[in-house]
Amino acid sequence: MNKKEISEIKKQFTESRCSISKICGCYVDSEKKIKTTFSQPFLTLDTEEMFKYFELLRKSLSGTIGKNLTTLDFPTESESSGGTQEFLLRLRNSGLNDEDLTQEYFERIISSYDYVGNYLILLIHDTYDVPGKTTDGLMMEDASDSVYEYILTVICPVNLSKPGLSYDAVDNIFVNRIRDWVVEMPESAILFPSFDDRMANIHSLLYYSKDSNDMHDAFIEEILNCPVPMTQASQKQTFNTIIEETIGDSCDLELMKSIHDHLTQMNEESKEQNEILTFDKEEIKQLLIDSGAEDGLFEMYDQTFEAIADPKSVVYASNITNARSFQVKTPSVVVKVDPMRTDLIETRIIDGRECLVIALDGDVEVNGVTISPSSTE
């Protein structure tokens, strides 16, 4: 799913656009015991309560693609009878009207979701009439091309409110505030099926994780039966290690500048086309070659890659480069450069020592004070 498709679904979580048919909930305590469950038509909620749920639902589809939001594809065996995809499909098709099926789903989540504390599992069913589009991209609200039927699972921590004082308007005094259990913003969420090309794709789902470096791996493997994606941090580390192991002593400042420039340019082009830029094993290899790495360095590339990561792994461009900064770091010095002006830095041998040379361009400040650069004859 791309940014526009996710945004289109989020826009449905408003009172005027809402078509959610049903909402179910399961409150779980810190010992993984079910405290209570509920199920009711969504539109029977009072307005204030409805808006609180809208806020949670929208948050569950927020964040950065490749970091907080990841599309997961089901393995083939998952789509056979008894598989996870087949189970989710039955759950969706039931419209959440099969109580036994819904209860089984809650129990599956509880058995594999690792969380210390109380939490609330929310589950909604919705049928969205997808508006058609004109040739110039305008929505035709009165003309539906297809129907997108889906379920959205949202897992929210439930914690005690903070202690403090509150104002008692009746007695006109300040008193100790009563602490109660408050539902917080989502920790994880599952949108099934995914919304690809503005249509349902029953072969994949969209997964949300509040913490991009803790995606609840066991939960993804056991309840979703999907390959665990690399975290944001592991994607960056994997990419860096592949460069170091493959290029070795030939990896210098000029090559890294070239890699950064290529990545930045490709990322900008993908944004213009509303595409998400990712790299698999062969695409990383081609990026390094296009950036100036010699062909002779890649004889052991496949073995190097597979020793570091799964051969089918992909990394997101947004996770392996910082388009806003180019950084050079030594044990004692960190230099950050405008990524569009990497030409200002170079390495040079001076008095027998390898030095980082920075061309002074414009005003120079030290600790916020403008100084006059020293000049020598």
N, C-alpha and C positions, 0 to 999 in steps of 0.2 A: 504494500500500500504506500502511496506517496502522500505528500503533505496535503494536497488538495482533496484527496479522497477521505483522509482522516478528518479534515476540517468540515467536509460536507456532512458526515455523520454527526459530528459534534454540534452542528447547527440545529439538529433535530431536537436537541435537549432544551427546548424552550416551550413555554405554555402554548404559544400560538402554532407551533409546528409539531408538537408532540403527537406521536402515534403509538406510544408504548402500550401494549395490551395488558401486561401483567408484571408484577414485581413480587419476588419471593425473598425471604431473608432467613439467615440462620446465625444466631449469636452463640459464640464458642468461648469458653473460659480458658484460663491458662493451663488447665489440666486436660485440654482437648475434649471437654464434655459439652454437649449441646445444652444451653440454658433455655433457649426458646426458638421457635420458628414462626414465620408468618407468611401468608400468601393472599394477595388481593388484586383486583383490577387497579391499574395505576391511576386512572382518571378519577377514582373515588377518593383519592387523597385530598386533604385540604390544601389550599394554595401555598401556604407557608411551608408545609411539609414537602410538597412537591418541588418547590424551589431548592430546598436543601438537598434533595436527591439529585436534581439536575446538576448541582454544583459538584457532587461526588462523581457523577457519570462523565461530565465534561473533563474533570481532572484526570480521569482514568485513560483519557485519550490525548493527554498533553505530554509535551517533552520533545526531545530530539530523536528523529529516526536514526536507528543504529546505536543509540545510547539507551534511552528510556523505552523506545518503541521498536519492536523487532517482529518482522513477519517470520513465522515458523511454518515449515512445510512438513506435512505428515509423511512418515515412511509408508510404503505400499501396504505392508502387513497391517498397519493401523486401520485401514479402510475395510478390512474383512470383518465378518461377523464376530462380535465380541471385542473388536479393536476400539481404541480411544476415539478415532474420528467417527466411526459408525455409531458409537454411544452418544457423542455430542450431536450428531445428526438426528438421532431419534429424540433426544431431549429438545432440540430446536423445533422439530416437526410436531412435538406434542403441545407446543404453545404453553408449556409449563403447567399443563392441566393434569398431567399424570403425577400424582403425589408420590408414589413409590419411586418413580424414576428420578424426580427432583431430590428426594431424600437420599437416594443412592449417590447422586452427584455430590451432595453436601458431605456425605461420609467419605467419599473418595478424596475430596479436598482436605478434610480434616486429618486423614491418615497420613498424608504426605507433605502437608504445608508446615514448614518449620518456622514457628514464630513464638517468641517468649512473651506471653501476655494474652489478654482478651482480644477478640477480633470479631467483626461482623462480615458475613458473606452475603452480598447482594446479588441477585440474579434477575435480569429483565428479559422480556421477549418483545420484539418490535417487528413490524412489517412496514417497510418504507417504500412508498411508490416513487421510484427514481424518475425525476423529471427529465424530459428529453432536452437536447441542446440544439440550437440553431447552428448553421455552418460557421458563424463567427463567435461561437462559444457562449451565447446567452442562454440562460435557463428558460425553459418553457414549462412553467408551473402547472399548466392545465393539460399537459401532454406527457404521459408516463411511458417511458421506454421499457421498463422492467420493474420487478418487485424484488427488493432485497429483504429477506427474512433472516433475522439473526437473534442471537442471545449474547448478552454481555454480562460477564461475571466480574464483580468488583470486591476486593478484599480490603477492609479498612480496619486499622487498629482502633480499639476502644479503651480509652484511658481515663483515669480520674482527673477532673478539672483541678487546676492549681488552687491551693488555699489562699485566702485573702479576706478583705473586708468588703462588705456591700452595703448599700444604702437601703434602709427600710422606710419606704415612703409613708406607710401607715403610722408608724410610731415616730417618724422623723428622727431616726438615729442610725448610726452605723453599727452593724453587727457582723459576727463571723459568718462568712459566706458558706452556704451548704455545698459540699463537694458532691458532684454527681458524675456518672459515667458518660463521656462524650465521644461520639464517633468522629474520628479524624480523617484526613485526606487519604486516599487509597495507597496501599503498599504495593499491590499487584492487581492486574486485571487481564481478562481474556475476552477478546472479541471473536466470535465464531459464527459463520465463516468470515474470512477476510473479504474486503470490498475492493476488488481489483478491476480496473477499467470500468468502474461504476457498475459492477455486477458481482454477484456472490461467487466466491471461489471456495468450494467446499473442501479443497485439498490443502488449505492452509488456514492459519489464524493469525491475529495480531496480538502480541503479548506486551503488556506494560509492566515496567518495574521502576518504582520510585528511585531506588538506588541502582545506578547503572553498573556498579561493580559488585553487586550482590543480587543476582537474579533468581535466587532460590532454585539452584540446579536440580536438587532431588525432586522438587515439585514439577519442574518441566519434564524430567525424565519419566517420573512415575505416573502422574496424573494426565500429562499431555502426550507422553510417549514420543516426544520430539527430540532431535539432537540439540544439545545445549549450545547456544551461540556464545562466541567469545565476548567477554565484557569489554567495555571501552578501554580500560587500562591494559588488558591482555592483548587487544588488537594492536595498540601502539607498541607494546613491548615485543610482540611477535614480529611486526614489521621492522623494527630497529634491529632485532637479532638477526633476521634474514639478511639485511644489508651488511652487518658486521661480519657474519660468517661467510657470506658469498664474496663480497668485495675484498675483505681483509685489509692488507696494507695499502691497497690501491684506493681506499676510501679517503678522499681528501675534502677540503673545504669547497673546492670548485664543483665536485660531483654532488655534494649535498645541496649546494645552491641550485644546481641544475634540477635535481630531483624535486626540490621545493617549488621551483618555478613551474615545472611541468604539472605537478599536483595542483597548484593554485589555478593555473590556466584551465585544466580539465574540469576542476570543481566549478569554476565560474560558468563554463560552457554547459555543464549538466544542470546548473540552476536555471539558466536561461531556457532550457528545454523541459524544465520541471521534472527532471530525472534524478535518481539517487545514484551517486557514483560509488561503486564498489570495485574491489579488486580480488580476483581469485589467484591461484598459484601462477598460472601462465601470464596473467595480466600484470602481476607484480614484476615478473621477469622482464616483460616487454617494457615496462616503465623504467626499469634500471638500464636497459639497453638504450632506450630512447634518450635517457639522461646522460649517456656517455660512458657507461660501464663497458669494458671490453668483453667481446664474445667468449674469449678463452677462459673467463672466470666462472662460467656456468656449467662446467663439466659435472660438478657434483651438486648442482642446484636442487634437483629433485630430492636427493637423499637428505640434503640440508633442510629443505622445507618440511619434509615429512617427519624429521626428527624433532621439529619444533612445534608443528601444528598438524591438524587433520588435513589430508590432501584436498578435501572438499571445502575447507574453511574459506570464508570471504571476510575482508576487512573494509570498513567504510572510510572513504576519503576524509570525512570530517573528524574521524577518530585518530588518523595517523599523521595529520598535519594541522598546524595552526595558521590559518589564512591571514591572521592579524599580526603575526610576529614571527621573526626568524631569530633564533637564539643560538649564541655560541657560549659554551660554558667550560671553564677550567676550574681546578680546585679552589682558586682564589678569586676568580673574576667571572661575572656573567654579563654578556653583552647582548642587548636586544635591538634588533634592527627592523625598520619598516620593510615588510616582505617585498615591496616594490622597489627597494633600493639596496638589494644585496650586493650591487656592484660597488658599494662604498667600502666593502671589507675584502681583505685578501691576506694571504700569508706571504711572508717574505723573510729571507735570511738576512739579518743585520748583525754585523760584528760576530758572525759565527753562530748566532742564536736564531731559532725559528720564531718569528714574531707575528702577531696578529696586527695588521695595519688597518686603521680606520680613517678614511678620508674625511676631513672636517668640512661639512657642507652647511653653510649658514651659521646662525648664532650658536654659541656653545655655552651650556650652563653646567655648573658644578654645585650640587646641593641647592639648586634653585637660583643661584647667582650667575648672572651673565659675565663671562670672562673674555679676555682678549687672548686668542691662541698665540703661543710663543712662536717667534720666527727666528730662523738661523740663516746665516749667509751661506 
